Amino acid sequence: MSDDLRTPLYDLHVELGAKMVPFAGYAMPVQYPMGVMGEHNHTRDAAGLFDVSHMGQVILSGASWDAVAQAFETLVPQDVLGLGDGRQRYGFFTNDAGGIEDDLMFARRGDDLLVVVNAACKGADIARMKVALAPAVTVTELADRALVAVQGPGAEAAVAALDARAADMRFMDVADLTLDGVDVWASRSGYTGEDGYEISVPATQAEALVRTLLAQDGVAPIGLGARDSLRLEAGLCLYGHDIDTTTTPAEGALMWAVQKVRRPGGDRAGGFPGADKALETPARKRVGLLPEGRAPMREGVAIYDSETATDPVGHVTSGGFGPTVGGPVAMGYVNVEHAETGTPLWGEVRGKRMPVQVAAMPFVPANFKR
């Protein structure tokens, strides 16, 4: 991992006994001594702390909020202009073929827009924004900030113990908080399906703040392994696996993230790359999959509509064991005629056909604080 970048929390991860692995160009903790299963269950039962500093944080600023929002809407199919101050949305960049170049979170901070993008895509994302938005909008990468997430039913108590205002936030709120004397930007959101916060903190103050958070009752460090099993049970996409440049939002079952005003017939319909293709009724669709038995169906497993069919009707994009579900869970793409919940299908695992059923997602109900 000598060539991998390090987050501001690297030394702390090593001190805490993390197993470090390469991920999106960074050395990241995949697990701690508690182990993936223990970390997953701890997050569901108490509170887990995740280092997500590898993600890209970008501020967009311009002459006014309307100028920034209208400019950003030329890149995404979301309602940016209608976003209230102190609120956040999920979105994605599209390409001319209607595919997803990256998925992201964006939050309004006064007249500025804070955009958080995936680590593996952030160089391309920042370049895309600079080319499309400059000079009217200034695109500034916040390379001097870390990002941590506190997730789970104990997250509110842990963060509110340092700033009581955290308890007043609801799902997708963003606010300025002061945690242990450190001024941070916080959103009530996350990637686990649990209640929690994502906290942007100056890099030089990140380790001290994280130590303080870990000292709160019930808070433990959590690695990438449990992050993946938690997001899979929550039915959340992993970019580059469940969605990519060849996947349209409609195929990815992400139409819920395209507000009415940006859809065909809406007041600000279109105007983003691939608008004529991104929202078309698809021939395939992302679905949840519940394999029978105990054997997981992992990424790449072909899906068939019978035990003897020769042509697959889909494939798995993410799969593994769901500790909270108590068995294997997966998601993937199937032809729309096979996408209805309850449809029986077959996955081919090591040359053997195994039964699997189309299932509703999330596999574990979300615990967001509305």
JOVENDA-V117586 format. One record per helix or strand of 3 or more residues. SS is the DSSP state (~ for helix, > for strand). FROM is the first residue (numbers start at 0). LEN is the number of residues. If there is no record, write none. Layout:
SS/FROM/LEN  SS/FROM/LEN
This chain:
~/9/6  >/18/5  >/25/6  ~/35/10  >/46/5  >/55/6  ~/64/8  >/86/8  >/98/11  >/111/6  ~/118/15  >/137/4  >/144/7  ~/154/6  ~/163/5  >/172/7  >/181/6  >/195/7  ~/202/12  >/218/3  ~/223/10  ~/254/3  ~/259/3  ~/274/4  >/283/8  >/301/3  >/313/9  >/326/9  ~/335/3  >/343/6  >/351/8
